[in-house]
């Protein structure tokens, strides 16, 4: 048997693994002294969303470019934001016509469902 220490989600476990051709006893798993999890970054404050219909990120990614300015009038289908996800550029388009309030910023990382702009 060989012993290893494995870290999973900030917890350390001592594990015994049987080598090929070794004895047939079952491996054992025993928790080692609890290791504190790394300090988590504080949650960022909710960004102001403005009045109107939110246009949300359909996938996690990085905002490469914002094609509209605050207060700009847009038509349905106009490109609002360019989002890079998995090495691909994705155009986020206006679902309706209206006046835009930009909530995100160029270069920011967004998660699925984060509000990028609102359209009133």
N, CA, C and O atoms as a DFTB+ gen file, in Angstrom:
480 C
 N C O
     1  1       0.838      -1.177       0.000
     2  2       0.000       0.000       0.000
     3  2       0.882       1.239       0.000
     4  3       1.934       1.282       0.638
     5  1       0.409       2.267      -0.754
     6  2       1.105       3.551      -0.765
     7  2       0.152       4.590      -0.205
     8  3      -1.055       4.517      -0.437
     9  1       0.680       5.549       0.524
    10  2      -0.134       6.587       1.127
    11  2       0.063       7.896       0.370
    12  3       1.172       8.245      -0.033
    13  1      -1.040       8.602       0.192
    14  2      -1.024       9.907      -0.453
    15  2      -1.912      10.842       0.355
    16  3      -2.836      10.400       1.038
    17  1      -1.624      12.142       0.271
    18  2      -2.514      13.140       0.838
    19  2      -3.145      13.863      -0.339
    20  3      -2.451      14.398      -1.204
    21  1      -4.470      13.869      -0.359
    22  2      -5.213      14.472      -1.455
    23  2      -6.034      15.625      -0.897
    24  3      -6.682      15.487       0.140
    25  1      -6.005      16.776      -1.595
    26  2      -6.783      17.945      -1.196
    27  2      -7.999      18.067      -2.099
    28  3      -7.871      18.097      -3.323
    29  1      -9.191      18.140      -1.487
    30  2     -10.439      18.286      -2.225
    31  2     -11.232      19.412      -1.578
    32  3     -11.617      19.320      -0.413
    33  1     -11.473      20.475      -2.339
    34  2     -12.251      21.614      -1.844
    35  2     -11.734      22.128      -0.507
    36  3     -12.521      22.455       0.382
    37  1     -10.423      22.199      -0.364
    38  2      -9.833      22.742       0.848
    39  2      -9.713      21.746       1.982
    40  3      -9.189      22.096       3.040
    41  1     -10.176      20.517       1.806
    42  2     -10.062      19.491       2.831
    43  2      -8.972      18.508       2.438
    44  3      -8.894      18.096       1.281
    45  1      -8.121      18.126       3.405
    46  2      -7.044      17.165       3.128
    47  2      -7.466      15.780       3.593
    48  3      -8.041      15.620       4.670
    49  1      -7.174      14.782       2.766
    50  2      -7.483      13.398       3.099
    51  2      -6.236      12.553       2.886
    52  3      -5.524      12.707       1.894
    53  1      -5.987      11.661       3.832
    54  2      -4.891      10.715       3.662
    55  2      -5.501       9.459       3.064
    56  3      -6.443       8.894       3.619
    57  1      -4.962       9.022       1.927
    58  2      -5.532       7.900       1.196
    59  2      -4.472       6.833       1.020
    60  3      -3.330       7.129       0.668
    61  1      -4.858       5.579       1.267
    62  2      -3.964       4.460       0.991
    63  2      -4.431       3.804      -0.294
    64  3      -5.613       3.498      -0.454
    65  1      -3.491       3.588      -1.214
    66  2      -3.813       3.006      -2.513
    67  2      -3.023       1.720      -2.667
    68  3      -1.820       1.670      -2.410
    69  1      -3.723       0.691      -3.091
    70  2      -3.085      -0.607      -3.284
    71  2      -2.372      -0.626      -4.628
    72  3      -2.928      -0.202      -5.641
    73  1      -1.155      -1.114      -4.629
    74  2      -0.407      -1.228      -5.874
    75  2      -0.855      -2.482      -6.610
    76  3      -1.307      -3.446      -5.992
    77  1      -0.726      -2.465      -7.940
    78  2      -1.103      -3.613      -8.751
    79  2      -0.233      -4.785      -8.341
    80  3       0.987      -4.658      -8.233
    81  1      -0.868      -5.929      -8.113
    82  2      -0.127      -7.112      -7.707
    83  2       0.095      -7.157      -6.201
    84  3       0.736      -8.081      -5.701
    85  1      -0.417      -6.185      -5.482
    86  2      -0.273      -6.144      -4.025
    87  2      -1.366      -6.959      -3.376
    88  3      -2.026      -7.757      -4.042
    89  1      -1.568      -6.770      -2.083
    90  2      -2.607      -7.500      -1.358
    91  2      -3.985      -7.041      -1.823
    92  3      -4.113      -6.026      -2.508
    93  1      -5.024      -7.804      -1.443
    94  2      -6.372      -7.510      -1.924
    95  2      -7.216      -6.762      -0.900
    96  3      -8.437      -6.710      -1.054
    97  1      -6.631      -6.191       0.117
    98  2      -7.425      -5.459       1.108
    99  2      -7.969      -4.176       0.487
   100  3      -7.355      -3.597      -0.409
   101  1      -9.120      -3.743       0.973
   102  2      -9.762      -2.541       0.429
   103  2      -8.996      -1.290       0.863
   104  3      -8.491      -1.229       1.984
   105  1      -8.910      -0.295      -0.022
   106  2      -8.235       0.949       0.357
   107  2      -9.030       1.673       1.440
   108  3     -10.256       1.573       1.496
   109  1      -8.325       2.396       2.291
   110  2      -9.012       3.133       3.342
   111  2      -8.842       4.627       3.107
   112  3      -7.842       5.085       2.555
   113  1      -9.845       5.363       3.540
   114  2      -9.800       6.816       3.425
   115  2     -10.070       7.373       4.812
   116  3     -11.091       7.064       5.425
   117  1      -9.151       8.197       5.305
   118  2      -9.327       8.803       6.616
   119  2      -9.072      10.291       6.507
   120  3      -8.060      10.707       5.943
   121  1      -9.984      11.107       7.045
   122  2      -9.749      12.544       6.989
   123  2      -8.534      12.928       7.823
   124  3      -8.324      12.402       8.916
   125  1      -7.752      13.836       7.302
   126  2      -6.598      14.369       8.019
   127  2      -7.078      15.644       8.687
   128  3      -8.205      16.080       8.450
   129  1      -6.263      16.228       9.493
   130  2      -6.638      17.466      10.170
   131  2      -7.270      18.427       9.171
   132  3      -6.773      18.614       8.060
   133  1      -8.372      19.027       9.592
   134  2      -9.102      19.942       8.717
   135  2      -8.213      21.122       8.331
   136  3      -7.612      21.764       9.194
   137  1      -8.134      21.402       7.038
   138  2      -7.370      22.536       6.545
   139  2      -8.364      23.628       6.211
   140  3      -9.361      23.375       5.535
   141  1      -8.107      24.830       6.671
   142  2      -9.060      25.904       6.401
   143  2      -9.056      26.240       4.913
   144  3      -8.019      26.217       4.251
   145  1     -10.224      26.548       4.422
   146  2     -10.369      26.907       3.013
   147  2      -9.711      28.255       2.773
   148  3      -9.672      29.093       3.673
   149  1      -9.190      28.475       1.563
   150  2      -8.584      29.778       1.275
   151  2      -9.623      30.883       1.391
   152  3     -10.808      30.676       1.129
   153  1      -9.160      32.044       1.785
   154  2     -10.069      33.184       1.934
   155  2     -10.714      33.496       0.592
   156  3     -10.033      33.589      -0.429
   157  1     -12.014      33.653       0.603
   158  2     -12.719      33.942      -0.638
   159  2     -12.796      35.443      -0.833
   160  3     -12.907      36.207       0.125
   161  1     -12.737      35.847      -2.076
   162  2     -12.823      37.263      -2.404
   163  2     -14.217      37.758      -2.036
   164  3     -15.193      37.023      -2.181
   165  1     -14.314      38.977      -1.568
   166  2     -15.640      39.493      -1.230
   167  2     -16.507      39.571      -2.475
   168  3     -16.023      39.835      -3.575
   169  1     -17.788      39.337      -2.280
   170  2     -18.710      39.413      -3.419
   171  2     -18.786      40.853      -3.891
   172  3     -18.829      41.791      -3.095
   173  1     -18.800      41.006      -5.226
   174  2     -18.880      42.364      -5.739
   175  2     -20.298      42.877      -5.570
   176  3     -21.270      42.125      -5.650
   177  1     -20.388      44.160      -5.339
   178  2     -21.697      44.783      -5.153
   179  2     -22.495      44.675      -6.441
   180  3     -21.936      44.687      -7.538
   181  1     -23.799      44.569      -6.292
   182  2     -24.654      44.481      -7.466
   183  2     -24.551      45.773      -8.263
   184  3     -24.654      46.872      -7.719
   185  1     -24.349      45.615      -9.541
   186  2     -24.227      46.792     -10.410
   187  2     -25.596      47.403     -10.610
   188  3     -26.590      46.679     -10.663
   189  1     -25.671      48.724     -10.723
   190  2     -26.964      49.335     -10.989
   191  2     -27.459      48.880     -12.358
   192  3     -26.698      48.852     -13.324
   193  1     -28.724      48.529     -12.431
   194  2     -29.223      47.979     -13.684
   195  2     -29.999      48.978     -14.520
   196  3     -30.224      48.738     -15.706
   197  1     -30.411      50.086     -13.937
   198  2     -31.179      51.055     -14.711
   199  2     -32.591      50.542     -14.946
   200  3     -32.896      49.382     -14.670
   201  1     -33.439      51.407     -15.454
   202  2     -34.818      51.024     -15.715
   203  2     -34.902      50.405     -17.104
   204  3     -34.161      50.786     -18.010
   205  1     -35.795      49.466     -17.261
   206  2     -35.988      48.868     -18.575
   207  2     -35.749      47.376     -18.558
   208  3     -35.548      46.770     -17.506
   209  1     -35.774      46.796     -19.744
   210  2     -35.577      45.351     -19.901
   211  2     -34.083      45.024     -19.864
   212  3     -33.313      45.567     -20.656
   213  1     -33.667      44.138     -18.946
   214  2     -32.249      43.790     -18.894
   215  2     -31.857      42.876     -20.059
   216  3     -32.611      41.980     -20.437
   217  1     -30.679      43.112     -20.616
   218  2     -30.106      42.220     -21.619
   219  2     -28.982      41.495     -20.888
   220  3     -27.988      42.104     -20.494
   221  1     -29.152      40.183     -20.712
   222  2     -28.237      39.396     -19.883
   223  2     -27.257      38.593     -20.723
   224  3     -27.515      38.285     -21.887
   225  1     -26.117      38.257     -20.103
   226  2     -25.109      37.424     -20.763
   227  2     -25.658      36.003     -20.905
   228  3     -26.087      35.411     -19.915
   229  1     -25.650      35.451     -22.112
   230  2     -26.170      34.106     -22.310
   231  2     -25.187      33.014     -21.879
   232  3     -25.548      31.840     -21.785
   233  1     -23.931      33.422     -21.618
   234  2     -22.885      32.470     -21.246
   235  2     -21.788      33.233     -20.499
   236  3     -21.708      34.456     -20.619
   237  1     -20.951      32.548     -19.738
   238  2     -19.840      33.243     -19.094
   239  2     -18.807      33.657     -20.143
   240  3     -18.608      32.956     -21.135
   241  1     -18.157      34.791     -19.921
   242  2     -17.148      35.247     -20.862
   243  2     -16.575      36.587     -20.457
   244  3     -16.759      37.043     -19.328
   245  1     -15.875      37.215     -21.392
   246  2     -15.245      38.512     -21.181
   247  2     -15.821      39.512     -22.170
   248  3     -15.956      39.216     -23.358
   249  1     -16.160      40.698     -21.676
   250  2     -16.696      41.746     -22.536
   251  2     -15.542      42.317     -23.347
   252  3     -14.663      42.982     -22.798
   253  1     -15.542      42.058     -24.661
   254  2     -14.484      42.560     -25.541
   255  2     -14.745      43.999     -25.970
   256  3     -13.820      44.808     -26.043
   257  1     -16.008      44.316     -26.254
   258  2     -16.327      45.642     -26.752
   259  2     -17.777      45.971     -26.434
   260  3     -18.643      45.096     -26.412
   261  1     -18.019      47.250     -26.190
   262  2     -19.378      47.742     -26.002
   263  2     -19.659      48.645     -27.200
   264  3     -19.015      49.679     -27.373
   265  1     -20.615      48.249     -28.014
   266  2     -20.882      48.925     -29.290
   267  2     -21.827      50.113     -29.175
   268  3     -22.039      50.824     -30.158
   269  1     -22.403      50.346     -27.990
   270  2     -23.341      51.457     -27.805
   271  2     -22.913      52.289     -26.595
   272  3     -22.171      51.818     -25.733
   273  1     -23.389      53.524     -26.548
   274  2     -23.096      54.414     -25.418
   275  2     -24.351      54.579     -24.573
   276  3     -25.462      54.329     -25.039
   277  1     -24.163      55.002     -23.324
   278  2     -25.311      55.297     -22.462
   279  2     -26.217      56.305     -23.140
   280  3     -25.751      57.311     -23.675
   281  1     -27.515      56.033     -23.115
   282  2     -28.481      56.957     -23.690
   283  2     -28.680      56.823     -25.182
   284  3     -29.504      57.535     -25.756
   285  1     -27.945      55.926     -25.831
   286  2     -28.079      55.744     -27.286
   287  2     -29.406      55.077     -27.617
   288  3     -29.901      54.240     -26.862
   289  1     -29.966      55.451     -28.739
   290  2     -31.189      54.822     -29.251
   291  2     -30.763      53.642     -30.125
   292  3     -29.892      53.779     -30.984
   293  1     -31.386      52.481     -29.898
   294  2     -31.066      51.294     -30.692
   295  2     -32.341      50.711     -31.280
   296  3     -33.443      50.951     -30.787
   297  1     -32.166      49.946     -32.337
   298  2     -33.266      49.219     -32.958
   299  2     -33.119      47.742     -32.619
   300  3     -32.032      47.283     -32.266
   301  1     -34.205      47.009     -32.725
   302  2     -34.164      45.579     -32.482
   303  2     -33.137      44.944     -33.417
   304  3     -33.141      45.209     -34.619
   305  1     -32.258      44.108     -32.867
   306  2     -31.243      43.415     -33.663
   307  2     -29.902      44.123     -33.737
   308  3     -28.934      43.546     -34.233
   309  1     -29.817      45.377     -33.251
   310  2     -28.525      46.081     -33.236
   311  2     -27.571      45.384     -32.266
   312  3     -27.993      44.889     -31.220
   313  1     -26.287      45.349     -32.617
   314  2     -25.279      44.745     -31.735
   315  2     -25.006      45.703     -30.584
   316  3     -24.691      46.873     -30.801
   317  1     -25.128      45.198     -29.352
   318  2     -24.906      46.004     -28.159
   319  2     -23.518      45.758     -27.569
   320  3     -22.782      46.695     -27.260
   321  1     -23.180      44.482     -27.421
   322  2     -21.943      44.083     -26.746
   323  2     -21.330      42.919     -27.511
   324  3     -22.044      42.084     -28.066
   325  1     -19.980      42.870     -27.535
   326  2     -19.274      41.712     -28.086
   327  2     -18.693      40.959     -26.887
   328  3     -17.896      41.502     -26.122
   329  1     -19.105      39.706     -26.741
   330  2     -18.709      38.868     -25.610
   331  2     -17.828      37.734     -26.110
   332  3     -18.217      37.001     -27.019
   333  1     -16.651      37.583     -25.527
   334  2     -15.769      36.473     -25.890
   335  2     -16.012      35.330     -24.925
   336  3     -15.923      35.492     -23.708
   337  1     -16.321      34.169     -25.488
   338  2     -16.538      32.961     -24.694
   339  2     -15.935      31.796     -25.455
   340  3     -16.237      31.596     -26.631
   341  1     -15.098      31.038     -24.802
   342  2     -14.428      29.879     -25.400
   343  2     -13.728      30.253     -26.711
   344  3     -13.860      29.553     -27.715
   345  1     -12.996      31.343     -26.690
   346  2     -12.189      31.817     -27.821
   347  2     -13.018      32.230     -29.035
   348  3     -12.495      32.323     -30.145
   349  1     -14.321      32.479     -28.820
   350  2     -15.185      32.915     -29.913
   351  2     -15.824      34.242     -29.537
   352  3     -16.174      34.464     -28.378
   353  1     -15.975      35.125     -30.521
   354  2     -16.641      36.406     -30.300
   355  2     -18.130      36.241     -30.592
   356  3     -18.517      35.754     -31.654
   357  1     -18.956      36.655     -29.632
   358  2     -20.406      36.525     -29.763
   359  2     -21.037      37.907     -29.700
   360  3     -20.797      38.657     -28.754
   361  1     -21.842      38.247     -30.699
   362  2     -22.549      39.523     -30.706
   363  2     -23.812      39.377     -29.869
   364  3     -24.631      38.491     -30.114
   365  1     -23.966      40.255     -28.875
   366  2     -25.181      40.284     -28.077
   367  2     -26.040      41.400     -28.662
   368  3     -25.647      42.566     -28.664
   369  1     -27.219      41.026     -29.159
   370  2     -28.063      41.957     -29.914
   371  2     -29.250      42.441     -29.085
   372  3     -29.677      41.786     -28.133
   373  1     -29.763      43.591     -29.468
   374  2     -30.914      44.191     -28.794
   375  2     -32.172      43.370     -29.081
   376  3     -32.481      43.108     -30.243
   377  1     -32.905      42.960     -28.035
   378  2     -34.140      42.204     -28.248
   379  2     -35.307      43.093     -28.655
   380  3     -36.333      42.608     -29.133
   381  1     -35.141      44.425     -28.457
   382  2     -36.203      45.367     -28.831
   383  2     -35.578      46.739     -29.045
   384  3     -34.418      46.958     -28.697
   385  1     -36.339      47.653     -29.615
   386  2     -35.870      49.028     -29.812
   387  2     -36.037      49.805     -28.514
   388  3     -36.929      49.516     -27.716
   389  1     -35.170      50.798     -28.310
   390  2     -35.287      51.622     -27.114
   391  2     -34.011      52.389     -26.822
   392  3     -33.127      52.502     -27.671
   393  1     -33.930      52.913     -25.606
   394  2     -32.773      53.674     -25.157
   395  2     -31.944      52.801     -24.219
   396  3     -32.481      52.152     -23.321
   397  1     -30.635      52.793     -24.437
   398  2     -29.726      51.883     -23.737
   399  2     -29.115      52.529     -22.492
   400  3     -28.754      53.706     -22.502
   401  1     -29.007      51.738     -21.422
   402  2     -28.210      52.074     -20.251
   403  2     -27.170      50.972     -20.117
   404  3     -27.524      49.811     -19.912
   405  1     -25.888      51.319     -20.230
   406  2     -24.811      50.327     -20.152
   407  2     -24.520      50.028     -18.691
   408  3     -24.308      50.943     -17.895
   409  1     -24.510      48.738     -18.334
   410  2     -24.276      48.314     -16.957
   411  2     -22.880      47.719     -16.788
   412  3     -22.282      47.850     -15.720
   413  1     -22.360      47.079     -17.806
   414  2     -21.058      46.411     -17.724
   415  2     -19.961      47.329     -18.249
   416  3     -20.234      48.449     -18.681
   417  1     -18.724      46.851     -18.210
   418  2     -17.605      47.638     -18.740
   419  2     -16.711      46.746     -19.596
   420  3     -16.665      45.529     -19.421
   421  1     -16.012      47.376     -20.511
   422  2     -15.120      46.657     -21.416
   423  2     -14.031      45.963     -20.596
   424  3     -13.434      46.570     -19.707
   425  1     -13.777      44.690     -20.900
   426  2     -12.743      43.920     -20.215
   427  2     -13.234      43.172     -18.993
   428  3     -12.487      42.380     -18.418
   429  1     -14.474      43.404     -18.581
   430  2     -14.968      42.723     -17.389
   431  2     -15.373      41.288     -17.700
   432  3     -15.790      40.971     -18.814
   433  1     -15.243      40.428     -16.694
   434  2     -15.688      39.041     -16.805
   435  2     -17.123      38.963     -16.317
   436  3     -17.472      39.547     -15.291
   437  1     -17.947      38.243     -17.053
   438  2     -19.348      38.102     -16.676
   439  2     -19.712      36.631     -16.606
   440  3     -19.090      35.788     -17.252
   441  1     -20.731      36.340     -15.811
   442  2     -21.270      34.987     -15.703
   443  2     -22.598      34.922     -16.440
   444  3     -23.170      35.956     -16.785
   445  1     -23.081      33.737     -16.678
   446  2     -24.377      33.554     -17.309
   447  2     -25.438      34.272     -16.481
   448  3     -25.525      34.074     -15.269
   449  1     -26.235      35.095     -17.130
   450  2     -27.310      35.794     -16.432
   451  2     -26.945      37.171     -15.909
   452  3     -27.827      37.895     -15.446
   453  1     -25.668      37.563     -15.965
   454  2     -25.285      38.904     -15.538
   455  2     -25.858      39.924     -16.515
   456  3     -25.862      39.691     -17.724
   457  1     -26.339      41.048     -16.002
   458  2     -26.922      42.084     -16.844
   459  2     -25.799      42.863     -17.527
   460  3     -24.872      43.336     -16.870
   461  1     -25.892      42.990     -18.837
   462  2     -24.897      43.733     -19.624
   463  2     -25.378      45.160     -19.873
   464  3     -24.636      46.115     -19.650
   465  1     -26.614      45.303     -20.333
   466  2     -27.222      46.605     -20.587
   467  2     -28.720      46.478     -20.292
   468  3     -29.253      45.374     -20.173
   469  1     -29.378      47.617     -20.178
   470  2     -30.839      47.606     -20.110
   471  2     -31.371      48.460     -21.246
   472  3     -30.712      49.396     -21.699
   473  1     -32.569      48.127     -21.700
   474  2     -33.206      48.877     -22.783
   475  2     -34.570      49.343     -22.290
   476  3     -35.421      48.536     -21.916
   477  1     -34.760      50.655     -22.295
   478  2     -36.053      51.213     -21.861
   479  2     -36.802      51.744     -23.064
   480  3     -37.912      52.256     -22.923
